[in-house]
């Protein structure tokens, strides 16, 4: 499978591993157009086996055209709606998204009803407050979708366990399961 590139045609090397950067255009966000992405990464377009294994944790999804908006992306109604509906079309982000990047966080925060940003004076950092129980309610559907892709990729039970553990760590959620 060829590597997806963001709108500028760039690829990046992230944490010494190849990362696929897929950028949705401003128009695609406003029109909630997922066609270009789904043609490449929709479930039925995905490869199987080793080729699909190589895509685990290798994707960064981003949106273009909101740089002049002073709000955080998860606060922009158009971006929230885009990712809310995107998840309905493509619920596989837990498998594909790079956990060293915030794109999974952005997509998930857009699906939460209760998200608030708190910025400390004199700092560029923003703290995000959300209801953890609301986040946990998303887990069963997302983990089921992740497991479908894991099976298609031929991952072992231990590899699926490790990815699940890593996703929980990404969200700072407790994970008390024992490895298979």
N, C-alpha and C positions, 0 to 999 in steps of 0.2 A: 504494500500500500504506500502510495506517495505521502510525503509529509504535507500536512495542511500548513498554510502560511497565513499570517495576519495580513490585513489589507495592504500594508507596505511591502509585502513579500518577504519579510524577514523571518528567520528561524532563530532560535536561541539555544544556547547550551546552558542548562540550569543544573547546578549541583553535579557537574560532570556527567550528566546523562542527557540524551536527546529529548527535547520537549517540543511538543506540537503546540504552537500558539495559533489559536483560531479567533479572529476578530470579527464580530458582527458589526456591520456598518450601521451608521445612525439610521439610515432608511430602514434596514432590516429590523432594528429595534422598534422604531415607531410603527411599522406595519406588521410587527410580530411575524416576520417572514423567516422561517427556519429551513426553508427548502435547500439552500446551498449547503448547510451543515448536515441535514439529514440525508442528502444524496451521498455524502461521504461516510457519515458515521451513524446513520440510522441502523437499528438492530439488524435488519435484513441485508444491509450493505456491508456489515462487518465481516472481516475474515474470521477464520477459526484457528484454533491451535496456537502454535508459536507466534505467528504474526499478530494475533490478538493479544497474546501474553505480553508482547513488547509494548503495547499501548497502555498497560496498567500503570496508573499514576504518572502518565506522560503528557497530560493535556492541560493547557491553560486557556480558558475561555475569557474573552474580554469584549468590551463594547466600545465603539468609537463615537465621537461627536458630542461628548458631554463634558469636555475639559473646561469649558467656560462656566459651567454650573457649579456654584460654590457648595452645593450639598454633597454629601457622601452619595455614591452611586445607589446604595440600597435605600436611600431616601427619595430618589427621583421616581415619581409615579410610573413613568413610561418604562423605566428599567425594571422596576418591581413587577409590573404586569408582564413584561417580556419574559423574565425568568420564571415567574409563576406559571405561565402557560407553556414555556419551554420545557419545564419539568414534566408536564402532562404528556408532551410529545416524546421526551427523551429523559427517562428517569435514571440514567446510568452513570451519573456524575461521580458517585462514590468509587466506581471502578476506575474511571478514566482520569479524574482530576489529580494534578500534582499536589500533594499535601504540603509541599514547601511553599506554596503560593496561596494567595487569598481568593482565587476565583471560585473555589467551592464555597468558601465563607460568604462571598457576595451572593451567589446563587441561592444559598440556603436562607440567608437573611431576607432576601426578597420574598421568600415564601412564608415568613413569619409575620403575624399580625401585629405583634407588640415588639417593636424595635425602637430604641432611642439612642441617640448619640450624645455623648458628654465630652466636651472639649475643655481641657484645663487651660487657663490663661497662660500665655507665654509659651505654649507647647504646640507642636504640630500634630501630636498624637491625639487620636480620638478613641475614647472607650465606648464600646457598644454594650448596651444593656438589652437583654431579651429574656423571655420566660423559658427557662431550661425545659420545663415540662412540655411546652409547645414544640421545642426542638426534638424532644424524645418521641413525641407523637408522629414525627416524620420518619423515624427510624425504620419501622417495619416495612413500609413500602420501598424505601430506598435500599435497604439491605436485601430485600427480595430481588429487586432489579439488579443489584450488584452481583448477587449469587447466580442469576441467569447468565450474565456475561462471564463470570468465573468458570461456570460449567462449560460454556461454549469454548472458552480458552483452554480448557483442560487443566485447570489449576487443581492441585491436591487439596485435601481438607486442611492441611497445615498452612498452605499458602492463603487459602480463604480466611482461616482464623487470623493469620498475621495481618492481612489487609483490613479485616474488621477491627482488630485491636488498634491498628494505626489510625483508622478513621475515628475511633472513640478518643484516642489520644489527641488528635487534631482538634477535637471539640472539648478537650479537657473533661470528658465524661468518664465515670467509673466503668471499669471493664474487669470483671472478676471471673471470667470463664477460664477453664483449663484447656491447654492445647490438646488436640486430638491424639 
